[in-house]
Amino acid sequence: MTCIVTFSARTSSGAVRPNAKLIFEAAAPSIRAAGSGIVPRDVTEATANSDGEGDVLLHPGSYILRMITELGIQSAELSVPDAATVDLWQLLEVASGTPVTPASVLAAQGAATAAAGSASASGDSATAAAASAAATAALINVGLFTSKPLAQTMALAGLGVPVVRVIEAGEVLYYVPIAGATDLIGADGSTWRRASVGVANLIDLAGDLSALFQSVLQDEGSWQPALEWSGGGGAMVYGARGGRWLRLGNTVTVECFATATLTTLGSGNLRLSGMAAGLTPVAGDFPGYLSIKAKNDAFVLPTFASELDVQWTGGSPFGVFSYFSGSGYLSQFVTAITGAPVGNGAEASWAAGAGRGKIIGFENLGSSTGRINLTEQTGPLPSGLVTGTGWTAQGPVTPGTAIFRGAPPGQQFLQAADFAAGRQIFFRAAGSWRVT
């Protein structure tokens, strides 16, 4: 046996909901009243006509009803009787599970009608609409209002609903009951807080997000850069200086600047310190680098040197001012010249091959003396016999007269000897690296 269930889709204010879609899902297998068999779990759909009305043929049993409109999805529980026909409004249940009987529905509608009539007589159309909304809300298990002022005139807690939905100026707003909230206060003093989505969706969303995302550590702060010499000694007078850092996950971005007068020079390499231990590069990882974005002329770099930076070794409390170069050369006096070096890039060797380099220039100074310029020099400084293809020379004239021009090959570090006492230095640097 089947039952014809008729329905009329309306908003809380009584407006027609044309083309509303109703989905009836059997809550569980049920037995027909005639006992002829078991009705399997199934899903039946129905669509309201342009007047919001329609009907659907269902087997007796328990169902979950979902009504879909342009305003969202509403749901309710209902039980279809073993009858020829029934109106849908007679089957709906409130959240507590208490059936809404025709008598109680009529009583609610009667109260709404009386309230509406009284309000209309006094010209209070808002109260009339709210009374009607209260009766309708009890049937669909959610408080529906067309404006926030209407909702505030009602005893919201008395509706027995977990969510109040307000449709105002085309925007759908949801409110949930929270003690002490102030977003929405009913006439009965109940307090509600606005939520971006329904309560059930909020709970589901929280569970989904917690499974997908891990917390990312984010922090920021300031630090004060300090200068020092690796060999100790020296005195500095600081001017303006400062720094800041931003941590996101295991990456730290660092900025700093400093002005200082080198009253006296110390010894060794120039170093930068002042960063907290937890913010320096990971021990055993690649070094971190701060690029020098600006500096004054107190920083004197050799010809052909790369741009200056601060190399911060992992696990170290300080970074070292450094630069790279592969273009420096050695200028060396020689004597007793035989032949003449020709062509840049010509090979030269000395000390039984322990020292090597390439000729990038030769100058004959007369009286069997001259100067050779060597690049890519390796091994000891030239001494004794210096030889190449087609020429030889005895050198140097005086031990220790070799002069470096430009920057020696490889990474170099700024030394105290690269600065002048009494000079004021300034630099600004920035960079990032990985931390634990």
FILUMNU-794574 format. One record per residue (C-alpha): residue number from 1; residue in one letter; x, y, z. Coordinates in steps of 0.2 Angstrom, whole numbers. Layout:
@n: NUM; res: a; u: X; v: Y; w: Z
...
//
This chain:
@n: 1; res: m; u: 0; v: 0; w: 0
@n: 2; res: t; u: 6; v: 18; w: -4
@n: 3; res: c; u: 1; v: 35; w: 3
@n: 4; res: i; u: -1; v: 51; w: -6
@n: 5; res: v; u: 8; v: 65; w: 4
@n: 6; res: t; u: 3; v: 82; w: -1
@n: 7; res: f; u: 13; v: 98; w: 3
@n: 8; res: s; u: 14; v: 117; w: 1
@n: 9; res: a; u: 32; v: 125; w: 2
@n: 10; res: r; u: 32; v: 142; w: 10
@n: 11; res: t; u: 44; v: 153; w: 19
@n: 12; res: s; u: 42; v: 158; w: 38
@n: 13; res: s; u: 33; v: 173; w: 32
@n: 14; res: g; u: 21; v: 163; w: 21
@n: 15; res: a; u: 29; v: 167; w: 4
@n: 16; res: v; u: 28; v: 154; w: -9
@n: 17; res: r; u: 43; v: 144; w: -13
@n: 18; res: p; u: 41; v: 139; w: -31
@n: 19; res: n; u: 51; v: 124; w: -38
@n: 20; res: a; u: 57; v: 119; w: -20
@n: 21; res: k; u: 65; v: 101; w: -21
@n: 22; res: l; u: 60; v: 88; w: -8
@n: 23; res: i; u: 70; v: 73; w: -5
@n: 24; res: f; u: 62; v: 59; w: 6
@n: 25; res: e; u: 75; v: 46; w: 12
@n: 26; res: a; u: 69; v: 30; w: 20
@n: 27; res: a; u: 76; v: 30; w: 38
@n: 28; res: a; u: 76; v: 11; w: 38
@n: 29; res: p; u: 68; v: -4; w: 30
@n: 30; res: s; u: 50; v: -5; w: 35
@n: 31; res: i; u: 35; v: -17; w: 34
@n: 32; res: r; u: 20; v: -13; w: 25
@n: 33; res: a; u: 4; v: -13; w: 35
@n: 34; res: a; u: -4; v: -27; w: 25
@n: 35; res: g; u: 11; v: -38; w: 30
@n: 36; res: s; u: 15; v: -43; w: 12
@n: 37; res: g; u: 33; v: -39; w: 12
@n: 38; res: i; u: 48; v: -28; w: 17
@n: 39; res: v; u: 50; v: -11; w: 9
@n: 40; res: p; u: 69; v: -8; w: 5
@n: 41; res: r; u: 77; v: 8; w: 10
@n: 42; res: d; u: 75; v: 20; w: -5
@n: 43; res: v; u: 75; v: 38; w: -10
@n: 44; res: t; u: 60; v: 48; w: -17
@n: 45; res: e; u: 61; v: 65; w: -24
@n: 46; res: a; u: 47; v: 78; w: -28
@n: 47; res: t; u: 47; v: 96; w: -35
@n: 48; res: a; u: 35; v: 109; w: -30
@n: 49; res: n; u: 26; v: 118; w: -44
@n: 50; res: s; u: 25; v: 137; w: -47
@n: 51; res: d; u: 13; v: 139; w: -33
@n: 52; res: g; u: 25; v: 129; w: -21
@n: 53; res: e; u: 13; v: 114; w: -21
@n: 54; res: g; u: 15; v: 96; w: -25
@n: 55; res: d; u: 13; v: 78; w: -19
@n: 56; res: v; u: 23; v: 62; w: -18
@n: 57; res: l; u: 19; v: 44; w: -17
@n: 58; res: l; u: 27; v: 35; w: -2
@n: 59; res: h; u: 27; v: 18; w: 6
@n: 60; res: p; u: 22; v: 19; w: 25
@n: 61; res: g; u: 37; v: 21; w: 36
@n: 62; res: s; u: 50; v: 33; w: 44
@n: 63; res: y; u: 59; v: 46; w: 32
@n: 64; res: i; u: 72; v: 60; w: 33
@n: 65; res: l; u: 65; v: 74; w: 23
@n: 66; res: r; u: 77; v: 87; w: 15
@n: 67; res: m; u: 69; v: 103; w: 7
@n: 68; res: i; u: 81; v: 112; w: -5
@n: 69; res: t; u: 78; v: 130; w: -10
@n: 70; res: e; u: 88; v: 145; w: -16
@n: 71; res: l; u: 90; v: 149; w: 3
@n: 72; res: g; u: 98; v: 133; w: 8
@n: 73; res: i; u: 93; v: 116; w: 14
@n: 74; res: q; u: 80; v: 112; w: 28
@n: 75; res: s; u: 78; v: 95; w: 36
@n: 76; res: a; u: 65; v: 86; w: 47
@n: 77; res: e; u: 60; v: 68; w: 52
@n: 78; res: l; u: 43; v: 61; w: 48
@n: 79; res: s; u: 33; v: 45; w: 48
@n: 80; res: v; u: 21; v: 41; w: 34
@n: 81; res: p; u: 6; v: 32; w: 40
@n: 82; res: d; u: -3; v: 18; w: 32
@n: 83; res: a; u: -16; v: 29; w: 25
@n: 84; res: a; u: -23; v: 34; w: 7
@n: 85; res: t; u: -17; v: 52; w: 9
@n: 86; res: v; u: -10; v: 64; w: 22
@n: 87; res: d; u: -4; v: 82; w: 22
@n: 88; res: l; u: 15; v: 84; w: 25
@n: 89; res: w; u: 13; v: 97; w: 39
@n: 90; res: q; u: 4; v: 83; w: 49
@n: 91; res: l; u: 20; v: 72; w: 49
@n: 92; res: l; u: 34; v: 84; w: 54
@n: 93; res: e; u: 42; v: 82; w: 71
@n: 94; res: v; u: 51; v: 95; w: 82
@n: 95; res: a; u: 69; v: 93; w: 87
@n: 96; res: s; u: 64; v: 85; w: 104
@n: 97; res: g; u: 55; v: 71; w: 94
@n: 98; res: t; u: 38; v: 75; w: 100
@n: 99; res: p; u: 26; v: 73; w: 86
@n: 100; res: v; u: 17; v: 88; w: 80
@n: 101; res: t; u: -1; v: 82; w: 79
@n: 102; res: p; u: -14; v: 91; w: 69
@n: 103; res: a; u: -22; v: 97; w: 85
@n: 104; res: s; u: -5; v: 106; w: 91
@n: 105; res: v; u: -2; v: 112; w: 74
@n: 106; res: l; u: -20; v: 120; w: 73
@n: 107; res: a; u: -17; v: 127; w: 90
@n: 108; res: a; u: -1; v: 135; w: 85
@n: 109; res: q; u: -9; v: 141; w: 69
@n: 110; res: g; u: -24; v: 148; w: 79
@n: 111; res: a; u: -12; v: 157; w: 91
@n: 112; res: a; u: -3; v: 164; w: 76
@n: 113; res: t; u: -19; v: 169; w: 68
@n: 114; res: a; u: -25; v: 177; w: 84
@n: 115; res: a; u: -9; v: 187; w: 86
@n: 116; res: a; u: -9; v: 192; w: 68
@n: 117; res: g; u: -27; v: 198; w: 69
@n: 118; res: s; u: -23; v: 208; w: 85
@n: 119; res: a; u: -7; v: 215; w: 78
@n: 120; res: s; u: -16; v: 220; w: 62
@n: 121; res: a; u: -30; v: 228; w: 72
@n: 122; res: s; u: -17; v: 239; w: 80
@n: 123; res: g; u: -7; v: 242; w: 65
@n: 124; res: d; u: 8; v: 231; w: 71
@n: 125; res: s; u: 12; v: 221; w: 55
@n: 126; res: a; u: 29; v: 216; w: 62
@n: 127; res: t; u: 21; v: 206; w: 77
@n: 128; res: a; u: 9; v: 198; w: 65
@n: 129; res: a; u: 23; v: 192; w: 54
@n: 130; res: a; u: 33; v: 186; w: 69
@n: 131; res: a; u: 19; v: 176; w: 76
@n: 132; res: s; u: 16; v: 167; w: 60
@n: 133; res: a; u: 35; v: 164; w: 58
@n: 134; res: a; u: 35; v: 156; w: 76
@n: 135; res: a; u: 22; v: 144; w: 71
@n: 136; res: t; u: 30; v: 139; w: 55
@n: 137; res: a; u: 47; v: 138; w: 63
@n: 138; res: a; u: 41; v: 125; w: 75
@n: 139; res: l; u: 36; v: 114; w: 60
@n: 140; res: i; u: 53; v: 114; w: 51
@n: 141; res: n; u: 65; v: 113; w: 66
@n: 142; res: v; u: 74; v: 130; w: 63
@n: 143; res: g; u: 69; v: 148; w: 66
@n: 144; res: l; u: 67; v: 157; w: 50
@n: 145; res: f; u: 65; v: 176; w: 50
@n: 146; res: t; u: 65; v: 189; w: 36
@n: 147; res: s; u: 74; v: 202; w: 47
@n: 148; res: k; u: 84; v: 203; w: 63
@n: 149; res: p; u: 71; v: 215; w: 71
@n: 150; res: l; u: 57; v: 202; w: 68
@n: 151; res: a; u: 68; v: 188; w: 77
@n: 152; res: q; u: 71; v: 200; w: 92
@n: 153; res: t; u: 52; v: 201; w: 95
@n: 154; res: m; u: 51; v: 182; w: 98
@n: 155; res: a; u: 54; v: 171; w: 113
@n: 156; res: l; u: 68; v: 162; w: 103
@n: 157; res: a; u: 72; v: 149; w: 117
@n: 158; res: g; u: 54; v: 144; w: 117
@n: 159; res: l; u: 55; v: 138; w: 98
@n: 160; res: g; u: 66; v: 124; w: 103
@n: 161; res: v; u: 77; v: 126; w: 88
@n: 162; res: p; u: 96; v: 125; w: 88
@n: 163; res: v; u: 98; v: 138; w: 74
@n: 164; res: v; u: 90; v: 154; w: 70
@n: 165; res: r; u: 91; v: 160; w: 52
@n: 166; res: v; u: 88; v: 177; w: 47
@n: 167; res: i; u: 87; v: 183; w: 29
@n: 168; res: e; u: 90; v: 201; w: 28
@n: 169; res: a; u: 94; v: 212; w: 13
@n: 170; res: g; u: 97; v: 196; w: 3
@n: 171; res: e; u: 110; v: 190; w: 15
@n: 172; res: v; u: 108; v: 174; w: 25
@n: 173; res: l; u: 113; v: 175; w: 43
@n: 174; res: y; u: 114; v: 161; w: 56
@n: 175; res: y; u: 113; v: 163; w: 75
@n: 176; res: v; u: 117; v: 149; w: 88
@n: 177; res: p; u: 112; v: 150; w: 106
@n: 178; res: i; u: 127; v: 156; w: 117
@n: 179; res: a; u: 126; v: 162; w: 135
@n: 180; res: g; u: 130; v: 180; w: 136
@n: 181; res: a; u: 131; v: 183; w: 117
@n: 182; res: t; u: 125; v: 200; w: 111
@n: 183; res: d; u: 123; v: 197; w: 92
@n: 184; res: l; u: 104; v: 193; w: 94
@n: 185; res: i; u: 93; v: 194; w: 109
@n: 186; res: g; u: 76; v: 187; w: 109
@n: 187; res: a; u: 61; v: 194; w: 118
@n: 188; res: d; u: 63; v: 181; w: 131
@n: 189; res: g; u: 81; v: 186; w: 135
@n: 190; res: s; u: 89; v: 172; w: 126
@n: 191; res: t; u: 106; v: 176; w: 119
@n: 192; res: w; u: 112; v: 171; w: 102
@n: 193; res: r; u: 129; v: 173; w: 93
@n: 194; res: r; u: 131; v: 175; w: 74
@n: 195; res: a; u: 139; v: 160; w: 65
@n: 196; res: s; u: 145; v: 159; w: 47
@n: 197; res: v; u: 137; v: 143; w: 44
@n: 198; res: g; u: 125; v: 131; w: 53
@n: 199; res: v; u: 130; v: 122; w: 69
@n: 200; res: a; u: 131; v: 105; w: 61
@n: 201; res: n; u: 142; v: 112; w: 47
@n: 202; res: l; u: 153; v: 121; w: 59
@n: 203; res: i; u: 156; v: 104; w: 68
@n: 204; res: d; u: 159; v: 95; w: 52
@n: 205; res: l; u: 171; v: 108; w: 45
@n: 206; res: a; u: 181; v: 109; w: 61
@n: 207; res: g; u: 184; v: 90; w: 61
@n: 208; res: d; u: 189; v: 90; w: 42
@n: 209; res: l; u: 201; v: 105; w: 45
@n: 210; res: s; u: 209; v: 97; w: 60
@n: 211; res: a; u: 213; v: 82; w: 49
@n: 212; res: l; u: 220; v: 92; w: 35
@n: 213; res: f; u: 231; v: 105; w: 43
@n: 214; res: q; u: 245; v: 106; w: 55
@n: 215; res: s; u: 248; v: 122; w: 65
@n: 216; res: v; u: 262; v: 133; w: 58
@n: 217; res: l; u: 273; v: 142; w: 70
@n: 218; res: q; u: 273; v: 161; w: 67
@n: 219; res: d; u: 281; v: 174; w: 77
@n: 220; res: e; u: 291; v: 190; w: 75
@n: 221; res: g; u: 302; v: 201; w: 85
@n: 222; res: s; u: 317; v: 213; w: 86
@n: 223; res: w; u: 336; v: 211; w: 89
@n: 224; res: q; u: 351; v: 222; w: 91
@n: 225; res: p; u: 366; v: 219; w: 79
@n: 226; res: a; u: 383; v: 220; w: 86
@n: 227; res: l; u: 400; v: 220; w: 78
@n: 228; res: e; u: 416; v: 211; w: 85
@n: 229; res: w; u: 433; v: 205; w: 79
@n: 230; res: s; u: 437; v: 186; w: 79
@n: 231; res: g; u: 454; v: 189; w: 87
@n: 232; res: g; u: 447; v: 201; w: 100
@n: 233; res: g; u: 452; v: 219; w: 105
@n: 234; res: g; u: 447; v: 235; w: 97
@n: 235; res: a; u: 434; v: 248; w: 102
@n: 236; res: m; u: 418; v: 254; w: 94
@n: 237; res: v; u: 405; v: 267; w: 97
@n: 238; res: y; u: 388; v: 263; w: 90
@n: 239; res: g; u: 376; v: 275; w: 82
@n: 240; res: a; u: 359; v: 270; w: 76
@n: 241; res: r; u: 356; v: 252; w: 74
@n: 242; res: g; u: 342; v: 239; w: 75
@n: 243; res: g; u: 335; v: 223; w: 67
@n: 244; res: r; u: 319; v: 213; w: 66
@n: 245; res: w; u: 315; v: 195; w: 61
@n: 246; res: l; u: 299; v: 186; w: 56
@n: 247; res: r; u: 297; v: 167; w: 58
@n: 248; res: l; u: 285; v: 157; w: 48
@n: 249; res: g; u: 286; v: 138; w: 51
@n: 250; res: n; u: 305; v: 133; w: 50
@n: 251; res: t; u: 310; v: 149; w: 40
@n: 252; res: v; u: 317; v: 165; w: 47
@n: 253; res: t; u: 318; v: 181; w: 38
@n: 254; res: v; u: 331; v: 193; w: 45
@n: 255; res: e; u: 334; v: 212; w: 43
@n: 256; res: c; u: 346; v: 223; w: 51
@n: 257; res: f; u: 356; v: 239; w: 50
@n: 258; res: a; u: 370; v: 247; w: 60
@n: 259; res: t; u: 381; v: 263; w: 61
@n: 260; res: a; u: 398; v: 262; w: 71
@n: 261; res: t; u: 414; v: 271; w: 73
@n: 262; res: l; u: 429; v: 260; w: 74
@n: 263; res: t; u: 438; v: 270; w: 87
@n: 264; res: t; u: 452; v: 257; w: 88
@n: 265; res: l; u: 455; v: 241; w: 77
@n: 266; res: g; u: 455; v: 223; w: 84
@n: 267; res: s; u: 462; v: 208; w: 75
@n: 268; res: g; u: 455; v: 195; w: 64
@n: 269; res: n; u: 439; v: 194; w: 55
@n: 270; res: l; u: 424; v: 206; w: 56
@n: 271; res: r; u: 409; v: 197; w: 63
@n: 272; res: l; u: 391; v: 201; w: 66
@n: 273; res: s; u: 382; v: 194; w: 82
@n: 274; res: g; u: 366; v: 198; w: 93
@n: 275; res: m; u: 354; v: 185; w: 85
@n: 276; res: a; u: 345; v: 174; w: 98
@n: 277; res: a; u: 351; v: 156; w: 97
@n: 278; res: g; u: 334; v: 148; w: 91
@n: 279; res: l; u: 334; v: 160; w: 76
@n: 280; res: t; u: 352; v: 156; w: 69
@n: 281; res: p; u: 354; v: 143; w: 55
@n: 282; res: v; u: 352; v: 125; w: 59
@n: 283; res: a; u: 368; v: 117; w: 65
@n: 284; res: g; u: 375; v: 105; w: 51
@n: 285; res: d; u: 364; v: 113; w: 38
@n: 286; res: f; u: 369; v: 125; w: 24
@n: 287; res: p; u: 376; v: 142; w: 30
@n: 288; res: g; u: 364; v: 156; w: 30
@n: 289; res: y; u: 368; v: 172; w: 21
@n: 290; res: l; u: 363; v: 190; w: 24
@n: 291; res: s; u: 366; v: 201; w: 8
@n: 292; res: i; u: 373; v: 218; w: 11
@n: 293; res: k; u: 360; v: 229; w: 3
@n: 294; res: a; u: 369; v: 246; w: 7
@n: 295; res: k; u: 386; v: 251; w: 14
@n: 296; res: n; u: 397; v: 266; w: 15
@n: 297; res: d; u: 415; v: 268; w: 8
@n: 298; res: a; u: 423; v: 262; w: 24
@n: 299; res: f; u: 421; v: 245; w: 17
@n: 300; res: v; u: 435; v: 243; w: 5
@n: 301; res: l; u: 435; v: 228; w: -6
@n: 302; res: p; u: 449; v: 222; w: -18
@n: 303; res: t; u: 446; v: 224; w: -37
@n: 304; res: f; u: 436; v: 210; w: -45
@n: 305; res: a; u: 428; v: 206; w: -28
@n: 306; res: s; u: 410; v: 200; w: -27
@n: 307; res: e; u: 397; v: 209; w: -17
@n: 308; res: l; u: 399; v: 208; w: 2
@n: 309; res: d; u: 388; v: 197; w: 12
@n: 310; res: v; u: 388; v: 190; w: 30
@n: 311; res: q; u: 390; v: 171; w: 30
@n: 312; res: w; u: 381; v: 163; w: 46
@n: 313; res: t; u: 387; v: 145; w: 49
@n: 314; res: g; u: 374; v: 134; w: 56
@n: 315; res: g; u: 374; v: 133; w: 75
@n: 316; res: s; u: 386; v: 148; w: 76
@n: 317; res: p; u: 382; v: 163; w: 87
@n: 318; res: f; u: 389; v: 175; w: 74
@n: 319; res: g; u: 391; v: 178; w: 55
@n: 320; res: v; u: 407; v: 183; w: 46
@n: 321; res: f; u: 408; v: 197; w: 33
@n: 322; res: s; u: 414; v: 189; w: 17
@n: 323; res: y; u: 415; v: 190; w: -2
@n: 324; res: f; u: 420; v: 179; w: -16
@n: 325; res: s; u: 432; v: 181; w: -31
@n: 326; res: g; u: 442; v: 171; w: -44
@n: 327; res: s; u: 450; v: 186; w: -53
@n: 328; res: g; u: 464; v: 192; w: -41
@n: 329; res: y; u: 482; v: 192; w: -47
@n: 330; res: l; u: 499; v: 192; w: -40
@n: 331; res: s; u: 512; v: 205; w: -46
@n: 332; res: q; u: 530; v: 198; w: -44
@n: 333; res: f; u: 547; v: 206; w: -47
@n: 334; res: v; u: 560; v: 195; w: -56
@n: 335; res: t; u: 578; v: 197; w: -62
@n: 336; res: a; u: 590; v: 188; w: -74
@n: 337; res: i; u: 576; v: 186; w: -87
@n: 338; res: t; u: 579; v: 175; w: -102
@n: 339; res: g; u: 567; v: 176; w: -116
@n: 340; res: a; u: 550; v: 185; w: -114
@n: 341; res: p; u: 533; v: 178; w: -108
@n: 342; res: v; u: 520; v: 179; w: -122
@n: 343; res: g; u: 501; v: 178; w: -122
@n: 344; res: n; u: 489; v: 180; w: -108
@n: 345; res: g; u: 485; v: 163; w: -100
@n: 346; res: a; u: 503; v: 156; w: -103
@n: 347; res: e; u: 508; v: 144; w: -89
@n: 348; res: a; u: 521; v: 147; w: -77
@n: 349; res: s; u: 529; v: 136; w: -63
@n: 350; res: w; u: 542; v: 137; w: -49
@n: 351; res: a; u: 549; v: 128; w: -34
@n: 352; res: a; u: 550; v: 112; w: -44
@n: 353; res: g; u: 532; v: 113; w: -50
@n: 354; res: a; u: 525; v: 116; w: -32
@n: 355; res: g; u: 519; v: 133; w: -37
@n: 356; res: r; u: 509; v: 137; w: -52
@n: 357; res: g; u: 500; v: 151; w: -61
@n: 358; res: k; u: 495; v: 159; w: -77
@n: 359; res: i; u: 503; v: 175; w: -85
@n: 360; res: i; u: 491; v: 189; w: -87
@n: 361; res: g; u: 505; v: 202; w: -90
@n: 362; res: f; u: 524; v: 205; w: -91
@n: 363; res: e; u: 534; v: 221; w: -89
@n: 364; res: n; u: 553; v: 222; w: -93
@n: 365; res: l; u: 560; v: 235; w: -82
@n: 366; res: g; u: 577; v: 235; w: -89
@n: 367; res: s; u: 594; v: 229; w: -82
@n: 368; res: s; u: 588; v: 211; w: -83
@n: 369; res: t; u: 573; v: 215; w: -71
@n: 370; res: g; u: 555; v: 215; w: -74
@n: 371; res: r; u: 538; v: 211; w: -66
@n: 372; res: i; u: 526; v: 197; w: -70
@n: 373; res: n; u: 508; v: 196; w: -66
@n: 374; res: l; u: 500; v: 179; w: -62
@n: 375; res: t; u: 482; v: 174; w: -60
@n: 376; res: e; u: 475; v: 158; w: -53
@n: 377; res: q; u: 491; v: 156; w: -42
@n: 378; res: t; u: 492; v: 141; w: -31
@n: 379; res: g; u: 506; v: 134; w: -20
@n: 380; res: p; u: 520; v: 145; w: -12
@n: 381; res: l; u: 524; v: 162; w: -18
@n: 382; res: p; u: 536; v: 162; w: -33
@n: 383; res: s; u: 554; v: 160; w: -28
@n: 384; res: g; u: 570; v: 153; w: -36
@n: 385; res: l; u: 568; v: 150; w: -54
@n: 386; res: v; u: 551; v: 154; w: -63
@n: 387; res: t; u: 549; v: 146; w: -79
@n: 388; res: g; u: 537; v: 145; w: -94
@n: 389; res: t; u: 537; v: 141; w: -112
@n: 390; res: g; u: 552; v: 150; w: -120
@n: 391; res: w; u: 557; v: 160; w: -105
@n: 392; res: t; u: 565; v: 159; w: -88
@n: 393; res: a; u: 567; v: 172; w: -74
@n: 394; res: q; u: 576; v: 172; w: -57
@n: 395; res: g; u: 565; v: 179; w: -43
@n: 396; res: p; u: 560; v: 187; w: -33
@n: 397; res: v; u: 572; v: 201; w: -32
@n: 398; res: t; u: 569; v: 203; w: -14
@n: 399; res: p; u: 559; v: 190; w: -4
@n: 400; res: g; u: 542; v: 197; w: 1
@n: 401; res: t; u: 541; v: 209; w: -13
@n: 402; res: a; u: 526; v: 200; w: -21
@n: 403; res: i; u: 510; v: 210; w: -21
@n: 404; res: f; u: 492; v: 204; w: -23
@n: 405; res: r; u: 482; v: 215; w: -35
@n: 406; res: g; u: 463; v: 213; w: -34
@n: 407; res: a; u: 456; v: 198; w: -24
@n: 408; res: p; u: 464; v: 182; w: -22
@n: 409; res: p; u: 453; v: 167; w: -28
@n: 410; res: g; u: 440; v: 159; w: -18
@n: 411; res: q; u: 430; v: 165; w: -2
@n: 412; res: q; u: 439; v: 179; w: 8
@n: 413; res: f; u: 434; v: 187; w: 24
@n: 414; res: l; u: 436; v: 205; w: 29
@n: 415; res: q; u: 450; v: 208; w: 41
@n: 416; res: a; u: 454; v: 222; w: 53
@n: 417; res: a; u: 468; v: 227; w: 41
@n: 418; res: d; u: 455; v: 231; w: 28
@n: 419; res: f; u: 448; v: 245; w: 39
@n: 420; res: a; u: 455; v: 262; w: 45
@n: 421; res: a; u: 454; v: 266; w: 63
@n: 422; res: g; u: 443; v: 281; w: 67
@n: 423; res: r; u: 432; v: 278; w: 52
@n: 424; res: q; u: 413; v: 277; w: 54
@n: 425; res: i; u: 405; v: 262; w: 45
@n: 426; res: f; u: 387; v: 259; w: 40
@n: 427; res: f; u: 378; v: 244; w: 32
@n: 428; res: r; u: 361; v: 237; w: 30
@n: 429; res: a; u: 358; v: 218; w: 27
@n: 430; res: a; u: 344; v: 206; w: 24
@n: 431; res: g; u: 342; v: 187; w: 21
@n: 432; res: s; u: 333; v: 171; w: 27
@n: 433; res: w; u: 337; v: 153; w: 32
@n: 434; res: r; u: 331; v: 137; w: 39
@n: 435; res: v; u: 329; v: 135; w: 58
@n: 436; res: t; u: 323; v: 120; w: 69
//
